[in-house]
């Protein structure tokens, strides 16, 4: 089995008509299956086991369900020439696939964090407003509040949008952020630090820092309520040209989509990252992995949530000169909603092998 790129390529299975995304999932599971069984498993053998797992899912007489759903595995291993050990091997193979009928890569809920679509400012004098606006045009993630939003209310999805402009208050920054030195901290052009003299009673606190704190509290409350099996998606876009945030000396703005993640407890794992990356690659987009704007915003909560950043090049959906939406906006929006369906856990009554998997 050859995987050229950990996230963006999986060797196709000969004779199997699978999408790139599902091929990637199969390859990851194949690798795990080999470790679990502690023996080499050929492509043909793995595909037969997958087919058997699909036939097991939900089949059998109700009163003998536990026995009857295992029987296809016993039959498979017996037919493959394991007359003495087939029962033991079949039971072990069943133990790998059957607990996975609720997908490892699917989540009970999604939390959409949309921090940079805001265009509003608090009351400022004219000179301040002009300064903010001059820095804002290239760095606002225009329309991401609509681009990532579900078309209708979904009890499995929460959305948190920050409505102030990021050059006025950037909720993705941290207190004493290293980018403060470049005037790109919480408040662009001002050094915000709790050590500042009279900080908590100042206008700086009430106008810039309090909205920052309120936003973090809101996100933390939602993540705590959602608890486990929750994926936070950090929703962004970026300019196709150099900006104050990215001079793009390496030409990374060429990517259509950038996927970011942290290398800590919030990392969703290579399977989830690869599914997202391959989903957009299959749509014809050039995908960057943890490049340009790596990592995700992290919130200090006592729950084991996972997070991933998805950022789109603005040229895909808007005219960066006129700031108007392109007709392609709706296409991209529908593709994003399709990704949510792949990531959210749902009851599967029937199985389409090329759309969703039972494990």
C-alpha positions as CSV (number, residue, x, y, z in Angstrom):
1,X,0.0,0.0,0.0
2,X,1.5,3.3,-1.1
3,X,0.3,6.7,0.2
4,X,2.2,9.5,-1.6
5,X,0.9,12.2,0.7
6,X,-0.5,11.7,4.2
7,X,-3.6,13.8,3.5
8,X,-4.0,14.3,-0.2
9,X,-3.4,11.0,-2.0
10,X,-4.5,7.4,-1.4
11,X,-3.7,4.6,-3.9
12,X,-6.9,3.5,-5.6
13,X,-8.3,-0.1,-5.1
14,X,-8.3,-2.0,-8.3
15,X,-11.8,-2.7,-9.5
16,X,-13.4,-0.7,-6.7
17,X,-15.5,2.3,-7.8
18,X,-14.8,4.6,-4.9
19,X,-14.6,8.4,-4.7
20,X,-11.2,9.9,-3.7
21,X,-12.6,10.7,-0.3
22,X,-13.9,7.2,0.4
23,X,-10.7,5.7,-1.1
24,X,-8.8,7.8,1.5
25,X,-11.1,6.5,4.3
26,X,-10.6,2.9,3.1
27,X,-6.8,3.2,3.1
28,X,-6.7,4.6,6.6
29,X,-9.0,1.8,7.9
30,X,-7.0,-0.8,5.9
31,X,-3.9,0.3,7.7
32,X,-5.6,0.1,11.1
33,X,-7.1,-3.3,10.2
34,X,-3.6,-4.6,9.5
35,X,-2.4,-3.4,12.9
36,X,-5.5,-4.8,14.6
37,X,-5.2,-8.3,13.0
38,X,-1.4,-8.3,13.2
39,X,-1.0,-9.8,9.8
40,X,-0.8,-8.6,6.2
41,X,-4.2,-8.0,4.6
42,X,-4.3,-7.8,0.8
43,X,-6.4,-5.2,-1.0
44,X,-8.8,-8.0,-2.2
45,X,-9.1,-9.4,1.3
46,X,-9.8,-6.0,2.8
47,X,-12.5,-5.2,0.3
48,X,-14.2,-8.5,1.0
49,X,-14.1,-7.8,4.7
50,X,-15.7,-4.4,4.0
51,X,-18.4,-5.9,1.9
52,X,-19.1,-8.4,4.6
53,X,-19.2,-5.6,7.2
54,X,-21.8,-3.8,5.1
55,X,-23.9,-7.0,4.9
56,X,-23.7,-7.4,8.6
57,X,-24.9,-3.9,9.4
58,X,-28.5,-4.2,10.6
59,X,-29.1,-7.7,9.3
60,X,-30.1,-10.9,11.2
61,X,-33.0,-12.1,13.2
62,X,-33.7,-9.7,16.1
63,X,-33.7,-12.5,18.7
64,X,-30.4,-13.9,17.5
65,X,-29.0,-10.6,16.3
66,X,-25.5,-10.8,17.9
67,X,-24.9,-14.3,16.4
68,X,-26.4,-13.7,13.0
69,X,-24.6,-10.5,12.2
70,X,-21.2,-12.3,12.8
71,X,-22.1,-15.3,10.6
72,X,-21.1,-13.6,7.3
73,X,-17.6,-13.2,8.7
74,X,-17.4,-16.8,9.8
75,X,-18.5,-17.9,6.3
76,X,-16.0,-15.5,4.6
77,X,-13.0,-16.8,6.6
78,X,-14.0,-20.4,6.2
79,X,-14.3,-20.0,2.4
80,X,-10.9,-18.3,2.3
81,X,-9.1,-21.4,3.7
82,X,-8.9,-20.9,7.5
83,X,-10.7,-24.1,8.5
84,X,-9.0,-24.4,11.9
85,X,-8.8,-20.7,12.9
86,X,-11.6,-19.2,10.9
87,X,-13.9,-18.7,13.9
88,X,-11.2,-16.9,16.0
89,X,-10.1,-14.7,13.1
90,X,-13.7,-14.0,12.0
91,X,-14.6,-12.9,15.5
92,X,-11.6,-10.6,15.6
93,X,-12.4,-9.1,12.2
94,X,-16.0,-8.6,13.3
95,X,-14.8,-6.8,16.4
96,X,-12.8,-4.4,14.3
97,X,-15.6,-3.4,11.9
98,X,-18.8,-3.7,13.9
99,X,-18.1,-1.2,16.7
100,X,-17.3,1.3,13.9
101,X,-20.9,1.4,12.6
102,X,-21.0,4.8,14.3
103,X,-18.2,6.5,12.3
104,X,-15.0,7.5,14.1
105,X,-14.7,10.5,11.8
106,X,-18.3,11.7,12.4
107,X,-19.3,14.1,15.1
108,X,-22.5,14.7,17.1
109,X,-22.2,18.5,16.7
110,X,-20.3,21.2,14.8
111,X,-19.5,24.6,16.2
112,X,-18.8,27.2,13.5
113,X,-16.4,29.9,14.7
114,X,-16.6,32.9,12.3
115,X,-14.3,35.6,13.8
116,X,-13.4,37.9,10.9
117,X,-16.5,38.6,8.8
118,X,-17.5,41.6,10.8
119,X,-17.4,45.1,9.3
120,X,-18.6,47.2,12.3
121,X,-16.7,49.6,14.5
122,X,-17.5,51.0,17.9
123,X,-17.8,54.8,18.0
124,X,-14.5,56.4,17.0
125,X,-13.3,59.7,15.8
126,X,-13.0,60.3,12.1
127,X,-9.2,59.8,11.9
128,X,-9.5,56.5,13.8
129,X,-12.2,55.2,11.5
130,X,-10.2,56.0,8.4
131,X,-7.2,54.2,9.9
132,X,-9.2,51.1,10.7
133,X,-10.9,51.1,7.3
134,X,-7.6,51.4,5.5
135,X,-6.3,48.3,7.2
136,X,-9.6,46.4,7.1
137,X,-10.4,46.0,3.4
138,X,-7.8,43.3,2.7
139,X,-8.1,41.4,6.0
140,X,-11.9,41.2,6.5
141,X,-13.2,37.7,5.7
142,X,-16.0,39.1,3.6
143,X,-19.3,37.0,3.5
144,X,-17.9,34.1,5.5
145,X,-20.8,34.5,7.9
146,X,-23.1,33.5,5.0
147,X,-20.7,31.2,3.2
148,X,-20.4,28.8,6.1
149,X,-24.0,29.1,7.4
150,X,-26.5,26.3,7.1
151,X,-29.5,27.2,5.0
152,X,-31.8,26.3,7.9
153,X,-31.6,25.7,11.6
154,X,-29.8,22.5,12.5
155,X,-29.8,21.4,16.1
156,X,-26.4,19.8,15.5
157,X,-24.8,23.0,14.4
158,X,-23.9,26.2,16.4
159,X,-22.7,29.3,14.8
160,X,-20.8,32.1,16.5
161,X,-20.1,35.3,14.5
162,X,-18.2,38.2,15.8
163,X,-19.6,41.4,14.2
164,X,-16.8,43.9,14.9
165,X,-14.1,44.4,12.3
166,X,-11.0,42.5,13.0
167,X,-8.7,45.5,12.7
168,X,-10.7,47.0,15.5
169,X,-10.9,43.9,17.7
170,X,-9.3,40.6,16.5
171,X,-10.8,37.8,18.6
172,X,-8.4,35.2,17.1
173,X,-5.4,36.9,18.8
174,X,-4.3,36.2,22.3
175,X,-3.4,38.7,25.1
176,X,0.2,39.7,24.7
177,X,0.2,38.1,21.3
178,X,3.6,38.2,19.5
179,X,1.9,40.1,16.6
180,X,1.4,43.0,19.0
181,X,4.9,44.1,18.0
182,X,3.6,44.5,14.4
183,X,0.5,46.4,15.5
184,X,-1.6,43.3,14.6
185,X,-2.7,42.2,18.0
186,X,-6.2,42.3,19.5
187,X,-6.6,45.9,18.5
188,X,-4.5,46.9,15.4
189,X,-2.4,50.0,16.2
190,X,-2.8,49.7,20.0
191,X,-0.9,47.5,22.5
192,X,-3.5,45.8,24.6
193,X,-2.2,44.3,27.8
194,X,-3.7,43.9,31.2
195,X,-0.5,45.4,32.7
196,X,-1.2,48.8,31.1
197,X,-1.8,51.5,33.7
198,X,-5.5,52.0,34.5
199,X,-6.3,49.4,31.8
200,X,-9.5,47.9,33.3
201,X,-11.1,51.3,33.7
202,X,-10.0,52.7,30.4
203,X,-11.8,53.2,27.1
204,X,-9.3,50.7,25.7
205,X,-10.9,48.0,27.9
206,X,-14.6,48.8,27.3
207,X,-14.3,49.4,23.6
208,X,-11.9,46.7,22.5
209,X,-11.2,44.2,25.2
210,X,-14.6,43.6,26.7
211,X,-16.1,42.5,23.3
212,X,-13.1,40.2,23.0
213,X,-13.8,38.7,26.4
214,X,-17.5,38.4,25.8
215,X,-16.9,36.5,22.5
216,X,-14.5,34.1,24.2
217,X,-17.0,33.4,27.0
218,X,-19.7,32.7,24.4
219,X,-17.5,30.2,22.6
220,X,-16.4,28.5,25.8
221,X,-20.0,28.2,27.0
222,X,-21.1,26.5,23.7
223,X,-18.1,24.1,23.6
224,X,-18.8,23.1,27.3
225,X,-22.5,22.5,26.5
226,X,-21.7,20.4,23.4
227,X,-19.0,18.5,25.5
228,X,-17.7,15.5,23.6
229,X,-17.8,14.4,20.0
230,X,-17.8,18.1,18.9
231,X,-15.8,19.6,16.1
232,X,-15.1,23.3,16.0
233,X,-14.6,24.6,12.5
234,X,-12.6,27.9,12.4
235,X,-14.2,29.6,9.3
236,X,-12.0,32.0,7.3
237,X,-11.0,33.4,3.9
238,X,-7.9,35.1,2.7
239,X,-6.9,37.5,-0.1
240,X,-5.3,36.2,-3.3
241,X,-2.9,39.1,-3.2
242,X,-0.3,40.1,-0.5
243,X,-1.7,41.8,2.6
244,X,-0.5,43.2,5.9
245,X,-1.1,39.7,7.3
246,X,0.7,37.8,4.6
247,X,3.3,39.1,2.2
248,X,3.1,35.8,0.3
249,X,6.8,35.6,-0.7
250,X,6.4,31.9,-1.1
251,X,3.4,32.1,-3.4
252,X,1.1,30.3,-0.9
253,X,-1.9,32.4,-1.9
254,X,-2.2,30.2,-5.0
255,X,-4.1,27.6,-2.9
256,X,-7.9,27.6,-3.2
257,X,-8.4,26.1,0.2
258,X,-6.2,25.9,3.3
259,X,-6.8,23.4,6.0
260,X,-5.3,24.2,9.4
261,X,-5.0,22.2,12.7
262,X,-3.1,22.2,16.0
263,X,-0.7,19.6,17.0
264,X,-2.2,19.2,20.5
265,X,-5.3,17.8,22.1
266,X,-7.6,19.6,19.7
267,X,-6.1,17.8,16.7
268,X,-9.0,15.8,15.0
269,X,-6.5,13.2,13.5
270,X,-5.3,12.4,10.1
271,X,-8.5,10.7,9.0
272,X,-10.7,13.8,9.6
273,X,-8.1,16.2,8.1
274,X,-7.7,13.9,5.1
275,X,-11.4,13.6,4.5
276,X,-11.8,17.4,4.5
277,X,-8.8,17.9,2.2
278,X,-9.8,15.2,-0.2
279,X,-13.4,16.4,-0.3
280,X,-12.3,19.8,-1.7
281,X,-9.6,18.2,-3.8
282,X,-12.2,16.0,-5.4
283,X,-14.2,19.2,-6.2
284,X,-11.2,20.5,-8.2
285,X,-9.6,22.8,-5.7
286,X,-5.9,23.1,-4.9
287,X,-5.6,22.3,-1.2
288,X,-2.9,23.5,1.2
289,X,-2.3,21.6,4.5
290,X,-1.4,23.7,7.6
291,X,0.3,26.3,5.4
292,X,-0.3,30.1,4.9
293,X,-2.3,30.3,8.1
294,X,-1.6,27.2,10.1
295,X,-3.3,26.1,13.3
296,X,-6.7,27.0,14.7
297,X,-8.0,29.2,17.5
298,X,-7.9,27.4,20.8
299,X,-10.3,27.9,23.7
300,X,-9.6,27.1,27.3
301,X,-12.3,24.7,28.2
302,X,-12.4,21.4,30.3
303,X,-13.8,19.3,27.4
304,X,-12.1,17.3,24.8
305,X,-13.3,19.1,21.6
306,X,-11.5,18.9,18.3
307,X,-10.9,21.7,15.9
308,X,-9.9,22.4,12.3
309,X,-9.5,25.6,10.2
310,X,-11.0,25.9,6.8
311,X,-10.0,29.0,4.8
312,X,-11.0,29.8,1.2
313,X,-9.3,32.0,-1.2
314,X,-11.6,35.1,-1.8
315,X,-11.1,34.8,-5.5
316,X,-13.3,31.7,-5.4
317,X,-16.5,33.6,-4.4
318,X,-16.0,37.3,-4.6
319,X,-14.5,40.2,-6.7
320,X,-11.7,41.6,-4.5
321,X,-11.9,44.9,-6.2
322,X,-15.6,45.7,-6.1
323,X,-16.2,43.5,-3.0
324,X,-19.2,41.9,-4.7
325,X,-20.2,38.3,-4.6
326,X,-19.5,36.1,-7.7
327,X,-22.1,33.6,-9.0
328,X,-19.8,30.9,-7.8
329,X,-20.6,31.9,-4.2
330,X,-23.7,29.6,-4.1
331,X,-21.8,26.7,-5.6
332,X,-19.1,26.9,-2.9
333,X,-21.7,27.4,-0.2
334,X,-23.5,24.2,-1.2
335,X,-20.2,22.3,-1.3
336,X,-19.5,23.4,2.3
337,X,-23.0,22.2,3.4
338,X,-22.1,18.9,1.8
339,X,-19.0,18.6,3.9
340,X,-21.1,19.1,7.1
341,X,-23.2,16.1,6.0
342,X,-20.0,14.0,5.8
343,X,-18.8,15.2,9.2
344,X,-22.1,15.0,11.2
345,X,-23.2,11.7,12.7
346,X,-26.7,10.6,11.6
347,X,-28.8,7.5,11.7
348,X,-28.1,5.6,8.5
349,X,-31.1,3.6,7.4
350,X,-29.7,2.7,4.0
351,X,-26.2,2.7,2.7
352,X,-24.8,4.3,-0.5
353,X,-21.2,3.0,-0.8
354,X,-20.0,6.1,-2.6
355,X,-21.7,8.7,-0.4
356,X,-21.4,7.6,3.2
357,X,-19.8,4.7,5.0
358,X,-21.2,2.7,7.9
359,X,-17.8,2.9,9.8
